[in-house]
């Protein structure tokens, strides 16, 4: 019997980043859903993905706002969130972890490090 594919919700307002992440993750055998902002991501999280990859700076609702919202909701707070951002200063990373993200990975990121973190959480 085949095990169901693990699903990852990828949230980023940049089409190139979404496409790159989709290619990487599908090659690794994951099912990928996409959202272009935090508001779309709130809809996507209702399908209970196994993990969320989340940009920080986005229109309509930032990744930090989305993360805080999800981690305060008992139905979804167990879903691991990895923030992906070009914001790389120490205070940005601390803020991301403070709102509940499991990890904060800076762009440009290493494909190997990304896959390692995903496997750590799902």
VMD Tcl script that builds the backbone (N, CA, C; Angstrom):
set m [mol new atoms 366]
animate dup $m
set s [atomselect $m all]
$s set {name element resname resid chain x y z} {
  {N N UNK 1 A 0.834 -1.188 0.000}
  {CA C UNK 1 A 0.000 0.000 0.000}
  {C C UNK 1 A 0.879 1.253 0.000}
  {N N UNK 2 A 0.579 2.188 -0.879}
  {CA C UNK 2 A 1.371 3.419 -0.966}
  {C C UNK 2 A 0.971 4.408 0.111}
  {N N UNK 3 A 1.967 5.031 0.687}
  {CA C UNK 3 A 1.711 6.077 1.675}
  {C C UNK 3 A 1.324 7.353 0.928}
  {N N UNK 4 A 0.347 8.065 1.444}
  {CA C UNK 4 A -0.080 9.309 0.801}
  {C C UNK 4 A 1.064 10.313 0.811}
  {N N UNK 5 A 1.136 11.102 -0.257}
  {CA C UNK 5 A 2.169 12.135 -0.336}
  {C C UNK 5 A 1.953 13.158 0.766}
  {N N UNK 6 A 3.027 13.603 1.351}
  {CA C UNK 6 A 2.957 14.689 2.315}
  {C C UNK 6 A 2.708 15.988 1.549}
  {N N UNK 7 A 1.880 16.847 2.106}
  {CA C UNK 7 A 1.528 18.089 1.410}
  {C C UNK 7 A 2.193 19.294 2.058}
  {N N UNK 8 A 2.601 20.217 1.198}
  {CA C UNK 8 A 3.244 21.445 1.656}
  {C C UNK 8 A 2.523 22.622 1.014}
  {N N UNK 9 A 2.136 23.569 1.834}
  {CA C UNK 9 A 1.553 24.820 1.355}
  {C C UNK 9 A 2.696 25.822 1.228}
  {N N UNK 10 A 2.913 26.307 0.002}
  {CA C UNK 10 A 3.976 27.272 -0.267}
  {C C UNK 10 A 3.324 28.636 -0.464}
  {N N UNK 11 A 3.755 29.614 0.333}
  {CA C UNK 11 A 3.143 30.937 0.294}
  {C C UNK 11 A 4.201 31.984 -0.025}
  {N N UNK 12 A 4.067 32.616 -1.192}
  {CA C UNK 12 A 5.010 33.649 -1.614}
  {C C UNK 12 A 4.349 34.480 -2.694}
  {N N UNK 13 A 4.594 35.778 -2.708}
  {CA C UNK 13 A 3.992 36.644 -3.723}
  {C C UNK 13 A 4.828 36.723 -4.994}
  {N N UNK 14 A 5.987 36.085 -5.015}
  {CA C UNK 14 A 6.862 36.080 -6.191}
  {C C UNK 14 A 6.657 34.794 -6.987}
  {N N UNK 15 A 6.211 34.926 -8.236}
  {CA C UNK 15 A 5.950 33.761 -9.091}
  {C C UNK 15 A 7.183 32.892 -9.278}
  {N N UNK 16 A 8.355 33.512 -9.461}
  {CA C UNK 16 A 9.582 32.743 -9.670}
  {C C UNK 16 A 9.913 31.879 -8.458}
  {N N UNK 17 A 9.703 32.426 -7.264}
  {CA C UNK 17 A 9.975 31.666 -6.041}
  {C C UNK 17 A 8.997 30.508 -5.910}
  {N N UNK 18 A 7.727 30.766 -6.194}
  {CA C UNK 18 A 6.731 29.693 -6.141}
  {C C UNK 18 A 7.095 28.560 -7.100}
  {N N UNK 19 A 7.478 28.923 -8.311}
  {CA C UNK 19 A 7.826 27.916 -9.308}
  {C C UNK 19 A 9.054 27.108 -8.887}
  {N N UNK 20 A 10.084 27.798 -8.388}
  {CA C UNK 20 A 11.289 27.120 -7.927}
  {C C UNK 20 A 10.978 26.143 -6.797}
  {N N UNK 21 A 10.221 26.612 -5.809}
  {CA C UNK 21 A 9.892 25.749 -4.677}
  {C C UNK 21 A 9.041 24.562 -5.119}
  {N N UNK 22 A 8.090 24.792 -6.028}
  {CA C UNK 22 A 7.261 23.696 -6.532}
  {C C UNK 22 A 8.151 22.633 -7.192}
  {N N UNK 23 A 9.084 23.051 -8.039}
  {CA C UNK 23 A 9.970 22.100 -8.722}
  {C C UNK 23 A 10.796 21.289 -7.722}
  {N N UNK 24 A 11.383 21.980 -6.762}
  {CA C UNK 24 A 12.205 21.306 -5.746}
  {C C UNK 24 A 11.372 20.299 -4.956}
  {N N UNK 25 A 10.215 20.737 -4.490}
  {CA C UNK 25 A 9.406 19.897 -3.603}
  {C C UNK 25 A 8.760 18.729 -4.330}
  {N N UNK 26 A 8.277 18.960 -5.547}
  {CA C UNK 26 A 7.678 17.860 -6.301}
  {C C UNK 26 A 8.728 16.813 -6.659}
  {N N UNK 27 A 9.945 17.263 -6.953}
  {CA C UNK 27 A 11.040 16.320 -7.237}
  {C C UNK 27 A 11.330 15.447 -6.010}
  {N N UNK 28 A 11.104 16.003 -4.825}
  {CA C UNK 28 A 11.303 15.253 -3.576}
  {C C UNK 28 A 10.087 14.398 -3.201}
  {N N UNK 29 A 9.027 14.480 -4.017}
  {CA C UNK 29 A 7.858 13.638 -3.783}
  {C C UNK 29 A 6.739 14.259 -2.970}
  {N N UNK 30 A 6.799 15.562 -2.748}
  {CA C UNK 30 A 5.753 16.226 -1.972}
  {C C UNK 30 A 4.631 16.728 -2.881}
  {N N UNK 31 A 3.443 16.786 -2.336}
  {CA C UNK 31 A 2.311 17.427 -2.991}
  {C C UNK 31 A 2.371 18.914 -2.610}
  {N N UNK 32 A 2.234 19.806 -3.598}
  {CA C UNK 32 A 2.417 21.237 -3.346}
  {C C UNK 32 A 1.147 22.011 -3.670}
  {N N UNK 33 A 0.744 22.865 -2.739}
  {CA C UNK 33 A -0.319 23.840 -2.972}
  {C C UNK 33 A 0.320 25.204 -2.826}
  {N N UNK 34 A -0.222 26.187 -3.545}
  {CA C UNK 34 A 0.369 27.524 -3.541}
  {C C UNK 34 A -0.635 28.570 -3.085}
  {N N UNK 35 A -0.103 29.609 -2.467}
  {CA C UNK 35 A -0.875 30.805 -2.122}
  {C C UNK 35 A 0.049 31.994 -2.347}
  {N N UNK 36 A -0.533 33.131 -2.733}
  {CA C UNK 36 A 0.276 34.309 -3.077}
  {C C UNK 36 A 0.294 35.379 -1.984}
  {N N UNK 37 A -0.449 35.162 -0.915}
  {CA C UNK 37 A -0.437 36.096 0.209}
  {C C UNK 37 A -1.013 35.390 1.434}
  {N N UNK 38 A -0.929 36.066 2.561}
  {CA C UNK 38 A -1.394 35.466 3.811}
  {C C UNK 38 A -2.876 35.161 3.825}
  {N N UNK 39 A -3.679 35.994 3.175}
  {CA C UNK 39 A -5.135 35.751 3.135}
  {C C UNK 39 A -5.434 34.453 2.378}
  {N N UNK 40 A -4.794 34.259 1.215}
  {CA C UNK 40 A -4.973 33.008 0.468}
  {C C UNK 40 A -4.460 31.823 1.288}
  {N N UNK 41 A -3.392 32.041 2.013}
  {CA C UNK 41 A -2.807 30.978 2.830}
  {C C UNK 41 A -3.764 30.532 3.929}
  {N N UNK 42 A -4.543 31.466 4.477}
  {CA C UNK 42 A -5.526 31.088 5.506}
  {C C UNK 42 A -6.542 30.108 4.939}
  {N N UNK 43 A -6.911 30.291 3.670}
  {CA C UNK 43 A -7.809 29.336 3.030}
  {C C UNK 43 A -7.097 28.004 2.821}
  {N N UNK 44 A -5.851 28.062 2.365}
  {CA C UNK 44 A -5.082 26.848 2.099}
  {C C UNK 44 A -4.794 26.020 3.330}
  {N N UNK 45 A -4.635 26.658 4.457}
  {CA C UNK 45 A -4.307 25.933 5.692}
  {C C UNK 45 A -5.506 25.128 6.191}
  {N N UNK 46 A -6.689 25.461 5.733}
  {CA C UNK 46 A -7.887 24.703 6.129}
  {C C UNK 46 A -7.839 23.272 5.613}
  {N N UNK 47 A -7.034 23.029 4.578}
  {CA C UNK 47 A -6.851 21.666 4.057}
  {C C UNK 47 A -5.810 20.889 4.859}
  {N N UNK 48 A -5.318 21.484 5.918}
  {CA C UNK 48 A -4.383 20.866 6.849}
  {C C UNK 48 A -3.133 20.286 6.171}
  {N N UNK 49 A -2.324 21.175 5.564}
  {CA C UNK 49 A -1.071 20.685 4.975}
  {C C UNK 49 A -0.155 20.142 6.073}
  {N N UNK 50 A 0.803 19.335 5.675}
  {CA C UNK 50 A 1.750 18.780 6.648}
  {C C UNK 50 A 2.784 19.806 7.083}
  {N N UNK 51 A 2.963 20.867 6.257}
  {CA C UNK 51 A 3.942 21.910 6.562}
  {C C UNK 51 A 3.628 23.132 5.702}
  {N N UNK 52 A 3.997 24.319 6.193}
  {CA C UNK 52 A 3.838 25.561 5.438}
  {C C UNK 52 A 5.212 26.204 5.259}
  {N N UNK 53 A 5.537 26.535 4.006}
  {CA C UNK 53 A 6.718 27.348 3.688}
  {C C UNK 53 A 6.187 28.736 3.406}
  {N N UNK 54 A 6.683 29.730 4.114}
  {CA C UNK 54 A 6.021 31.021 4.160}
  {C C UNK 54 A 6.986 32.186 4.001}
  {N N UNK 55 A 6.718 33.033 3.013}
  {CA C UNK 55 A 7.472 34.277 2.854}
  {C C UNK 55 A 7.023 35.246 3.951}
  {N N UNK 56 A 7.876 36.187 4.308}
  {CA C UNK 56 A 7.527 37.154 5.355}
  {C C UNK 56 A 6.833 38.381 4.768}
  {N N UNK 57 A 7.431 38.983 3.744}
  {CA C UNK 57 A 6.866 40.214 3.172}
  {C C UNK 57 A 5.942 39.883 2.008}
  {N N UNK 58 A 4.641 40.113 2.231}
  {CA C UNK 58 A 3.630 39.848 1.205}
  {C C UNK 58 A 2.502 40.860 1.336}
  {N N UNK 59 A 1.743 41.057 0.248}
  {CA C UNK 59 A 0.588 41.957 0.324}
  {C C UNK 59 A -0.572 41.301 1.080}
  {N N UNK 60 A -1.511 42.121 1.492}
  {CA C UNK 60 A -2.767 41.720 2.152}
  {C C UNK 60 A -2.587 41.213 3.573}
  {N N UNK 61 A -1.633 40.318 3.804}
  {CA C UNK 61 A -1.334 39.830 5.150}
  {C C UNK 61 A 0.092 39.299 5.122}
  {N N UNK 62 A 0.930 39.810 5.987}
  {CA C UNK 62 A 2.330 39.373 5.999}
  {C C UNK 62 A 2.443 37.941 6.515}
  {N N UNK 63 A 3.594 37.355 6.251}
  {CA C UNK 63 A 3.849 36.020 6.760}
  {C C UNK 63 A 3.844 35.969 8.282}
  {N N UNK 64 A 4.317 37.040 8.904}
  {CA C UNK 64 A 4.321 37.080 10.372}
  {C C UNK 64 A 2.901 37.108 10.922}
  {N N UNK 65 A 2.033 37.895 10.286}
  {CA C UNK 65 A 0.623 37.945 10.718}
  {C C UNK 65 A -0.041 36.580 10.534}
  {N N UNK 66 A 0.213 35.959 9.382}
  {CA C UNK 66 A -0.349 34.637 9.117}
  {C C UNK 66 A 0.130 33.634 10.161}
  {N N UNK 67 A 1.427 33.613 10.410}
  {CA C UNK 67 A 2.015 32.674 11.361}
  {C C UNK 67 A 1.395 32.847 12.749}
  {N N UNK 68 A 1.310 34.087 13.199}
  {CA C UNK 68 A 0.719 34.374 14.513}
  {C C UNK 68 A -0.718 33.880 14.576}
  {N N UNK 69 A -1.467 34.146 13.528}
  {CA C UNK 69 A -2.878 33.736 13.472}
  {C C UNK 69 A -3.002 32.208 13.559}
  {N N UNK 70 A -2.213 31.507 12.769}
  {CA C UNK 70 A -2.283 30.043 12.735}
  {C C UNK 70 A -1.857 29.450 14.076}
  {N N UNK 71 A -0.783 29.965 14.651}
  {CA C UNK 71 A -0.270 29.394 15.899}
  {C C UNK 71 A -1.172 29.683 17.101}
  {N N UNK 72 A -2.081 30.652 16.959}
  {CA C UNK 72 A -3.044 30.934 18.026}
  {C C UNK 72 A -4.341 30.138 17.862}
  {N N UNK 73 A -4.475 29.401 16.759}
  {CA C UNK 73 A -5.682 28.635 16.467}
  {C C UNK 73 A -5.453 27.168 16.832}
  {N N UNK 74 A -6.230 26.659 17.773}
  {CA C UNK 74 A -6.049 25.284 18.236}
  {C C UNK 74 A -6.193 24.237 17.136}
  {N N UNK 75 A -6.941 24.540 16.075}
  {CA C UNK 75 A -7.136 23.584 14.992}
  {C C UNK 75 A -5.904 23.445 14.100}
  {N N UNK 76 A -5.069 24.479 14.064}
  {CA C UNK 76 A -3.964 24.504 13.099}
  {C C UNK 76 A -2.585 24.703 13.711}
  {N N UNK 77 A -2.511 24.999 14.998}
  {CA C UNK 77 A -1.233 25.398 15.586}
  {C C UNK 77 A -0.157 24.325 15.530}
  {N N UNK 78 A -0.539 23.067 15.339}
  {CA C UNK 78 A 0.455 21.987 15.266}
  {C C UNK 78 A 1.119 21.895 13.892}
  {N N UNK 79 A 0.611 22.624 12.886}
  {CA C UNK 79 A 1.209 22.586 11.551}
  {C C UNK 79 A 2.542 23.342 11.589}
  {N N UNK 80 A 3.638 22.679 11.240}
  {CA C UNK 80 A 4.938 23.359 11.262}
  {C C UNK 80 A 5.025 24.440 10.179}
  {N N UNK 81 A 5.633 25.558 10.540}
  {CA C UNK 81 A 5.816 26.672 9.608}
  {C C UNK 81 A 7.299 27.007 9.527}
  {N N UNK 82 A 7.792 27.043 8.287}
  {CA C UNK 82 A 9.163 27.482 8.030}
  {C C UNK 82 A 9.077 28.791 7.263}
  {N N UNK 83 A 9.616 29.845 7.837}
  {CA C UNK 83 A 9.650 31.141 7.166}
  {C C UNK 83 A 10.828 31.180 6.206}
  {N N UNK 84 A 10.584 31.720 5.009}
  {CA C UNK 84 A 11.617 31.930 3.998}
  {C C UNK 84 A 11.628 33.413 3.695}
  {N N UNK 85 A 12.742 34.079 3.923}
  {CA C UNK 85 A 12.742 35.526 3.729}
  {C C UNK 85 A 14.113 36.057 3.363}
  {N N UNK 86 A 14.101 37.144 2.606}
  {CA C UNK 86 A 15.335 37.869 2.317}
  {C C UNK 86 A 15.715 38.752 3.508}
  {N N UNK 87 A 14.791 38.951 4.436}
  {CA C UNK 87 A 15.082 39.730 5.653}
  {C C UNK 87 A 15.938 38.864 6.558}
  {N N UNK 88 A 17.207 39.213 6.672}
  {CA C UNK 88 A 18.154 38.309 7.324}
  {C C UNK 88 A 18.787 38.852 8.600}
  {N N UNK 89 A 18.343 40.027 9.050}
  {CA C UNK 89 A 18.934 40.557 10.279}
  {C C UNK 89 A 18.435 39.774 11.486}
  {N N UNK 90 A 19.230 39.796 12.528}
  {CA C UNK 90 A 18.929 39.026 13.737}
  {C C UNK 90 A 17.527 39.330 14.271}
  {N N UNK 91 A 17.131 40.601 14.261}
  {CA C UNK 91 A 15.809 40.953 14.805}
  {C C UNK 91 A 14.670 40.398 13.948}
  {N N UNK 92 A 14.896 40.261 12.631}
  {CA C UNK 92 A 13.871 39.660 11.771}
  {C C UNK 92 A 13.685 38.187 12.123}
  {N N UNK 93 A 14.796 37.500 12.285}
  {CA C UNK 93 A 14.747 36.079 12.624}
  {C C UNK 93 A 14.085 35.877 13.984}
  {N N UNK 94 A 14.480 36.682 14.960}
  {CA C UNK 94 A 13.888 36.580 16.300}
  {C C UNK 94 A 12.387 36.841 16.256}
  {N N UNK 95 A 11.972 37.832 15.477}
  {CA C UNK 95 A 10.548 38.157 15.372}
  {C C UNK 95 A 9.777 36.981 14.749}
  {N N UNK 96 A 10.346 36.367 13.718}
  {CA C UNK 96 A 9.697 35.221 13.084}
  {C C UNK 96 A 9.526 34.051 14.034}
  {N N UNK 97 A 10.544 33.780 14.823}
  {CA C UNK 97 A 10.461 32.684 15.781}
  {C C UNK 97 A 9.519 33.030 16.933}
  {N N UNK 98 A 9.460 34.303 17.282}
  {CA C UNK 98 A 8.591 34.747 18.378}
  {C C UNK 98 A 7.107 34.550 18.048}
  {N N UNK 99 A 6.729 34.714 16.770}
  {CA C UNK 99 A 5.321 34.535 16.399}
  {C C UNK 99 A 4.970 33.067 16.183}
  {N N UNK 100 A 5.951 32.177 16.337}
  {CA C UNK 100 A 5.633 30.757 16.352}
  {C C UNK 100 A 6.220 29.898 15.249}
  {N N UNK 101 A 6.971 30.478 14.324}
  {CA C UNK 101 A 7.571 29.661 13.264}
  {C C UNK 101 A 8.581 28.690 13.876}
  {N N UNK 102 A 8.627 27.496 13.315}
  {CA C UNK 102 A 9.590 26.508 13.789}
  {C C UNK 102 A 11.005 26.868 13.331}
  {N N UNK 103 A 11.109 27.403 12.123}
  {CA C UNK 103 A 12.413 27.737 11.557}
  {C C UNK 103 A 12.311 29.019 10.740}
  {N N UNK 104 A 13.455 29.655 10.530}
  {CA C UNK 104 A 13.551 30.862 9.708}
  {C C UNK 104 A 14.735 30.664 8.786}
  {N N UNK 105 A 14.470 30.510 7.502}
  {CA C UNK 105 A 15.509 30.266 6.513}
  {C C UNK 105 A 15.623 31.498 5.617}
  {N N UNK 106 A 16.837 32.006 5.461}
  {CA C UNK 106 A 17.012 33.225 4.672}
  {C C UNK 106 A 17.233 32.909 3.191}
  {N N UNK 107 A 16.724 33.809 2.345}
  {CA C UNK 107 A 16.916 33.722 0.890}
  {C C UNK 107 A 18.192 34.477 0.543}
  {N N UNK 108 A 18.977 34.029 -0.399}
  {CA C UNK 108 A 18.806 32.763 -1.108}
  {C C UNK 108 A 19.103 31.601 -0.169}
  {N N UNK 109 A 18.374 30.524 -0.345}
  {CA C UNK 109 A 18.511 29.370 0.544}
  {C C UNK 109 A 19.179 28.211 -0.195}
  {N N UNK 110 A 19.729 27.322 0.580}
  {CA C UNK 110 A 20.328 26.102 0.044}
  {C C UNK 110 A 19.226 25.054 -0.102}
  {N N UNK 111 A 19.161 24.432 -1.266}
  {CA C UNK 111 A 18.165 23.380 -1.503}
  {C C UNK 111 A 18.325 22.273 -0.457}
  {N N UNK 112 A 19.562 21.892 -0.186}
  {CA C UNK 112 A 19.825 20.838 0.791}
  {C C UNK 112 A 19.337 21.195 2.183}
  {N N UNK 113 A 19.583 22.424 2.600}
  {CA C UNK 113 A 19.142 22.871 3.928}
  {C C UNK 113 A 17.618 22.896 4.001}
  {N N UNK 114 A 16.964 23.369 2.924}
  {CA C UNK 114 A 15.505 23.401 2.885}
  {C C UNK 114 A 14.924 22.000 3.046}
  {N N UNK 115 A 15.426 21.055 2.276}
  {CA C UNK 115 A 14.915 19.682 2.338}
  {C C UNK 115 A 15.195 19.070 3.711}
  {N N UNK 116 A 16.363 19.362 4.257}
  {CA C UNK 116 A 16.708 18.855 5.596}
  {C C UNK 116 A 15.694 19.356 6.634}
  {N N UNK 117 A 15.365 20.652 6.584}
  {CA C UNK 117 A 14.408 21.204 7.547}
  {C C UNK 117 A 13.024 20.606 7.364}
  {N N UNK 118 A 12.604 20.456 6.121}
  {CA C UNK 118 A 11.280 19.872 5.866}
  {C C UNK 118 A 11.214 18.461 6.428}
  {N N UNK 119 A 12.228 17.662 6.155}
  {CA C UNK 119 A 12.234 16.278 6.656}
  {C C UNK 119 A 12.286 16.220 8.185}
  {N N UNK 120 A 12.857 17.235 8.782}
  {CA C UNK 120 A 12.918 17.308 10.250}
  {C C UNK 120 A 11.510 17.468 10.847}
  {N N UNK 121 A 10.619 18.140 10.121}
  {CA C UNK 121 A 9.300 18.459 10.673}
  {C C UNK 121 A 8.164 17.604 10.143}
  {N N UNK 122 A 8.374 16.892 9.015}
  {CA C UNK 122 A 7.295 15.998 8.532}
  {C C UNK 122 A 7.849 14.646 8.126}
}
mol reanalyze $m
mol bondsrecalc $m
mol representation Tube
mol addrep $m
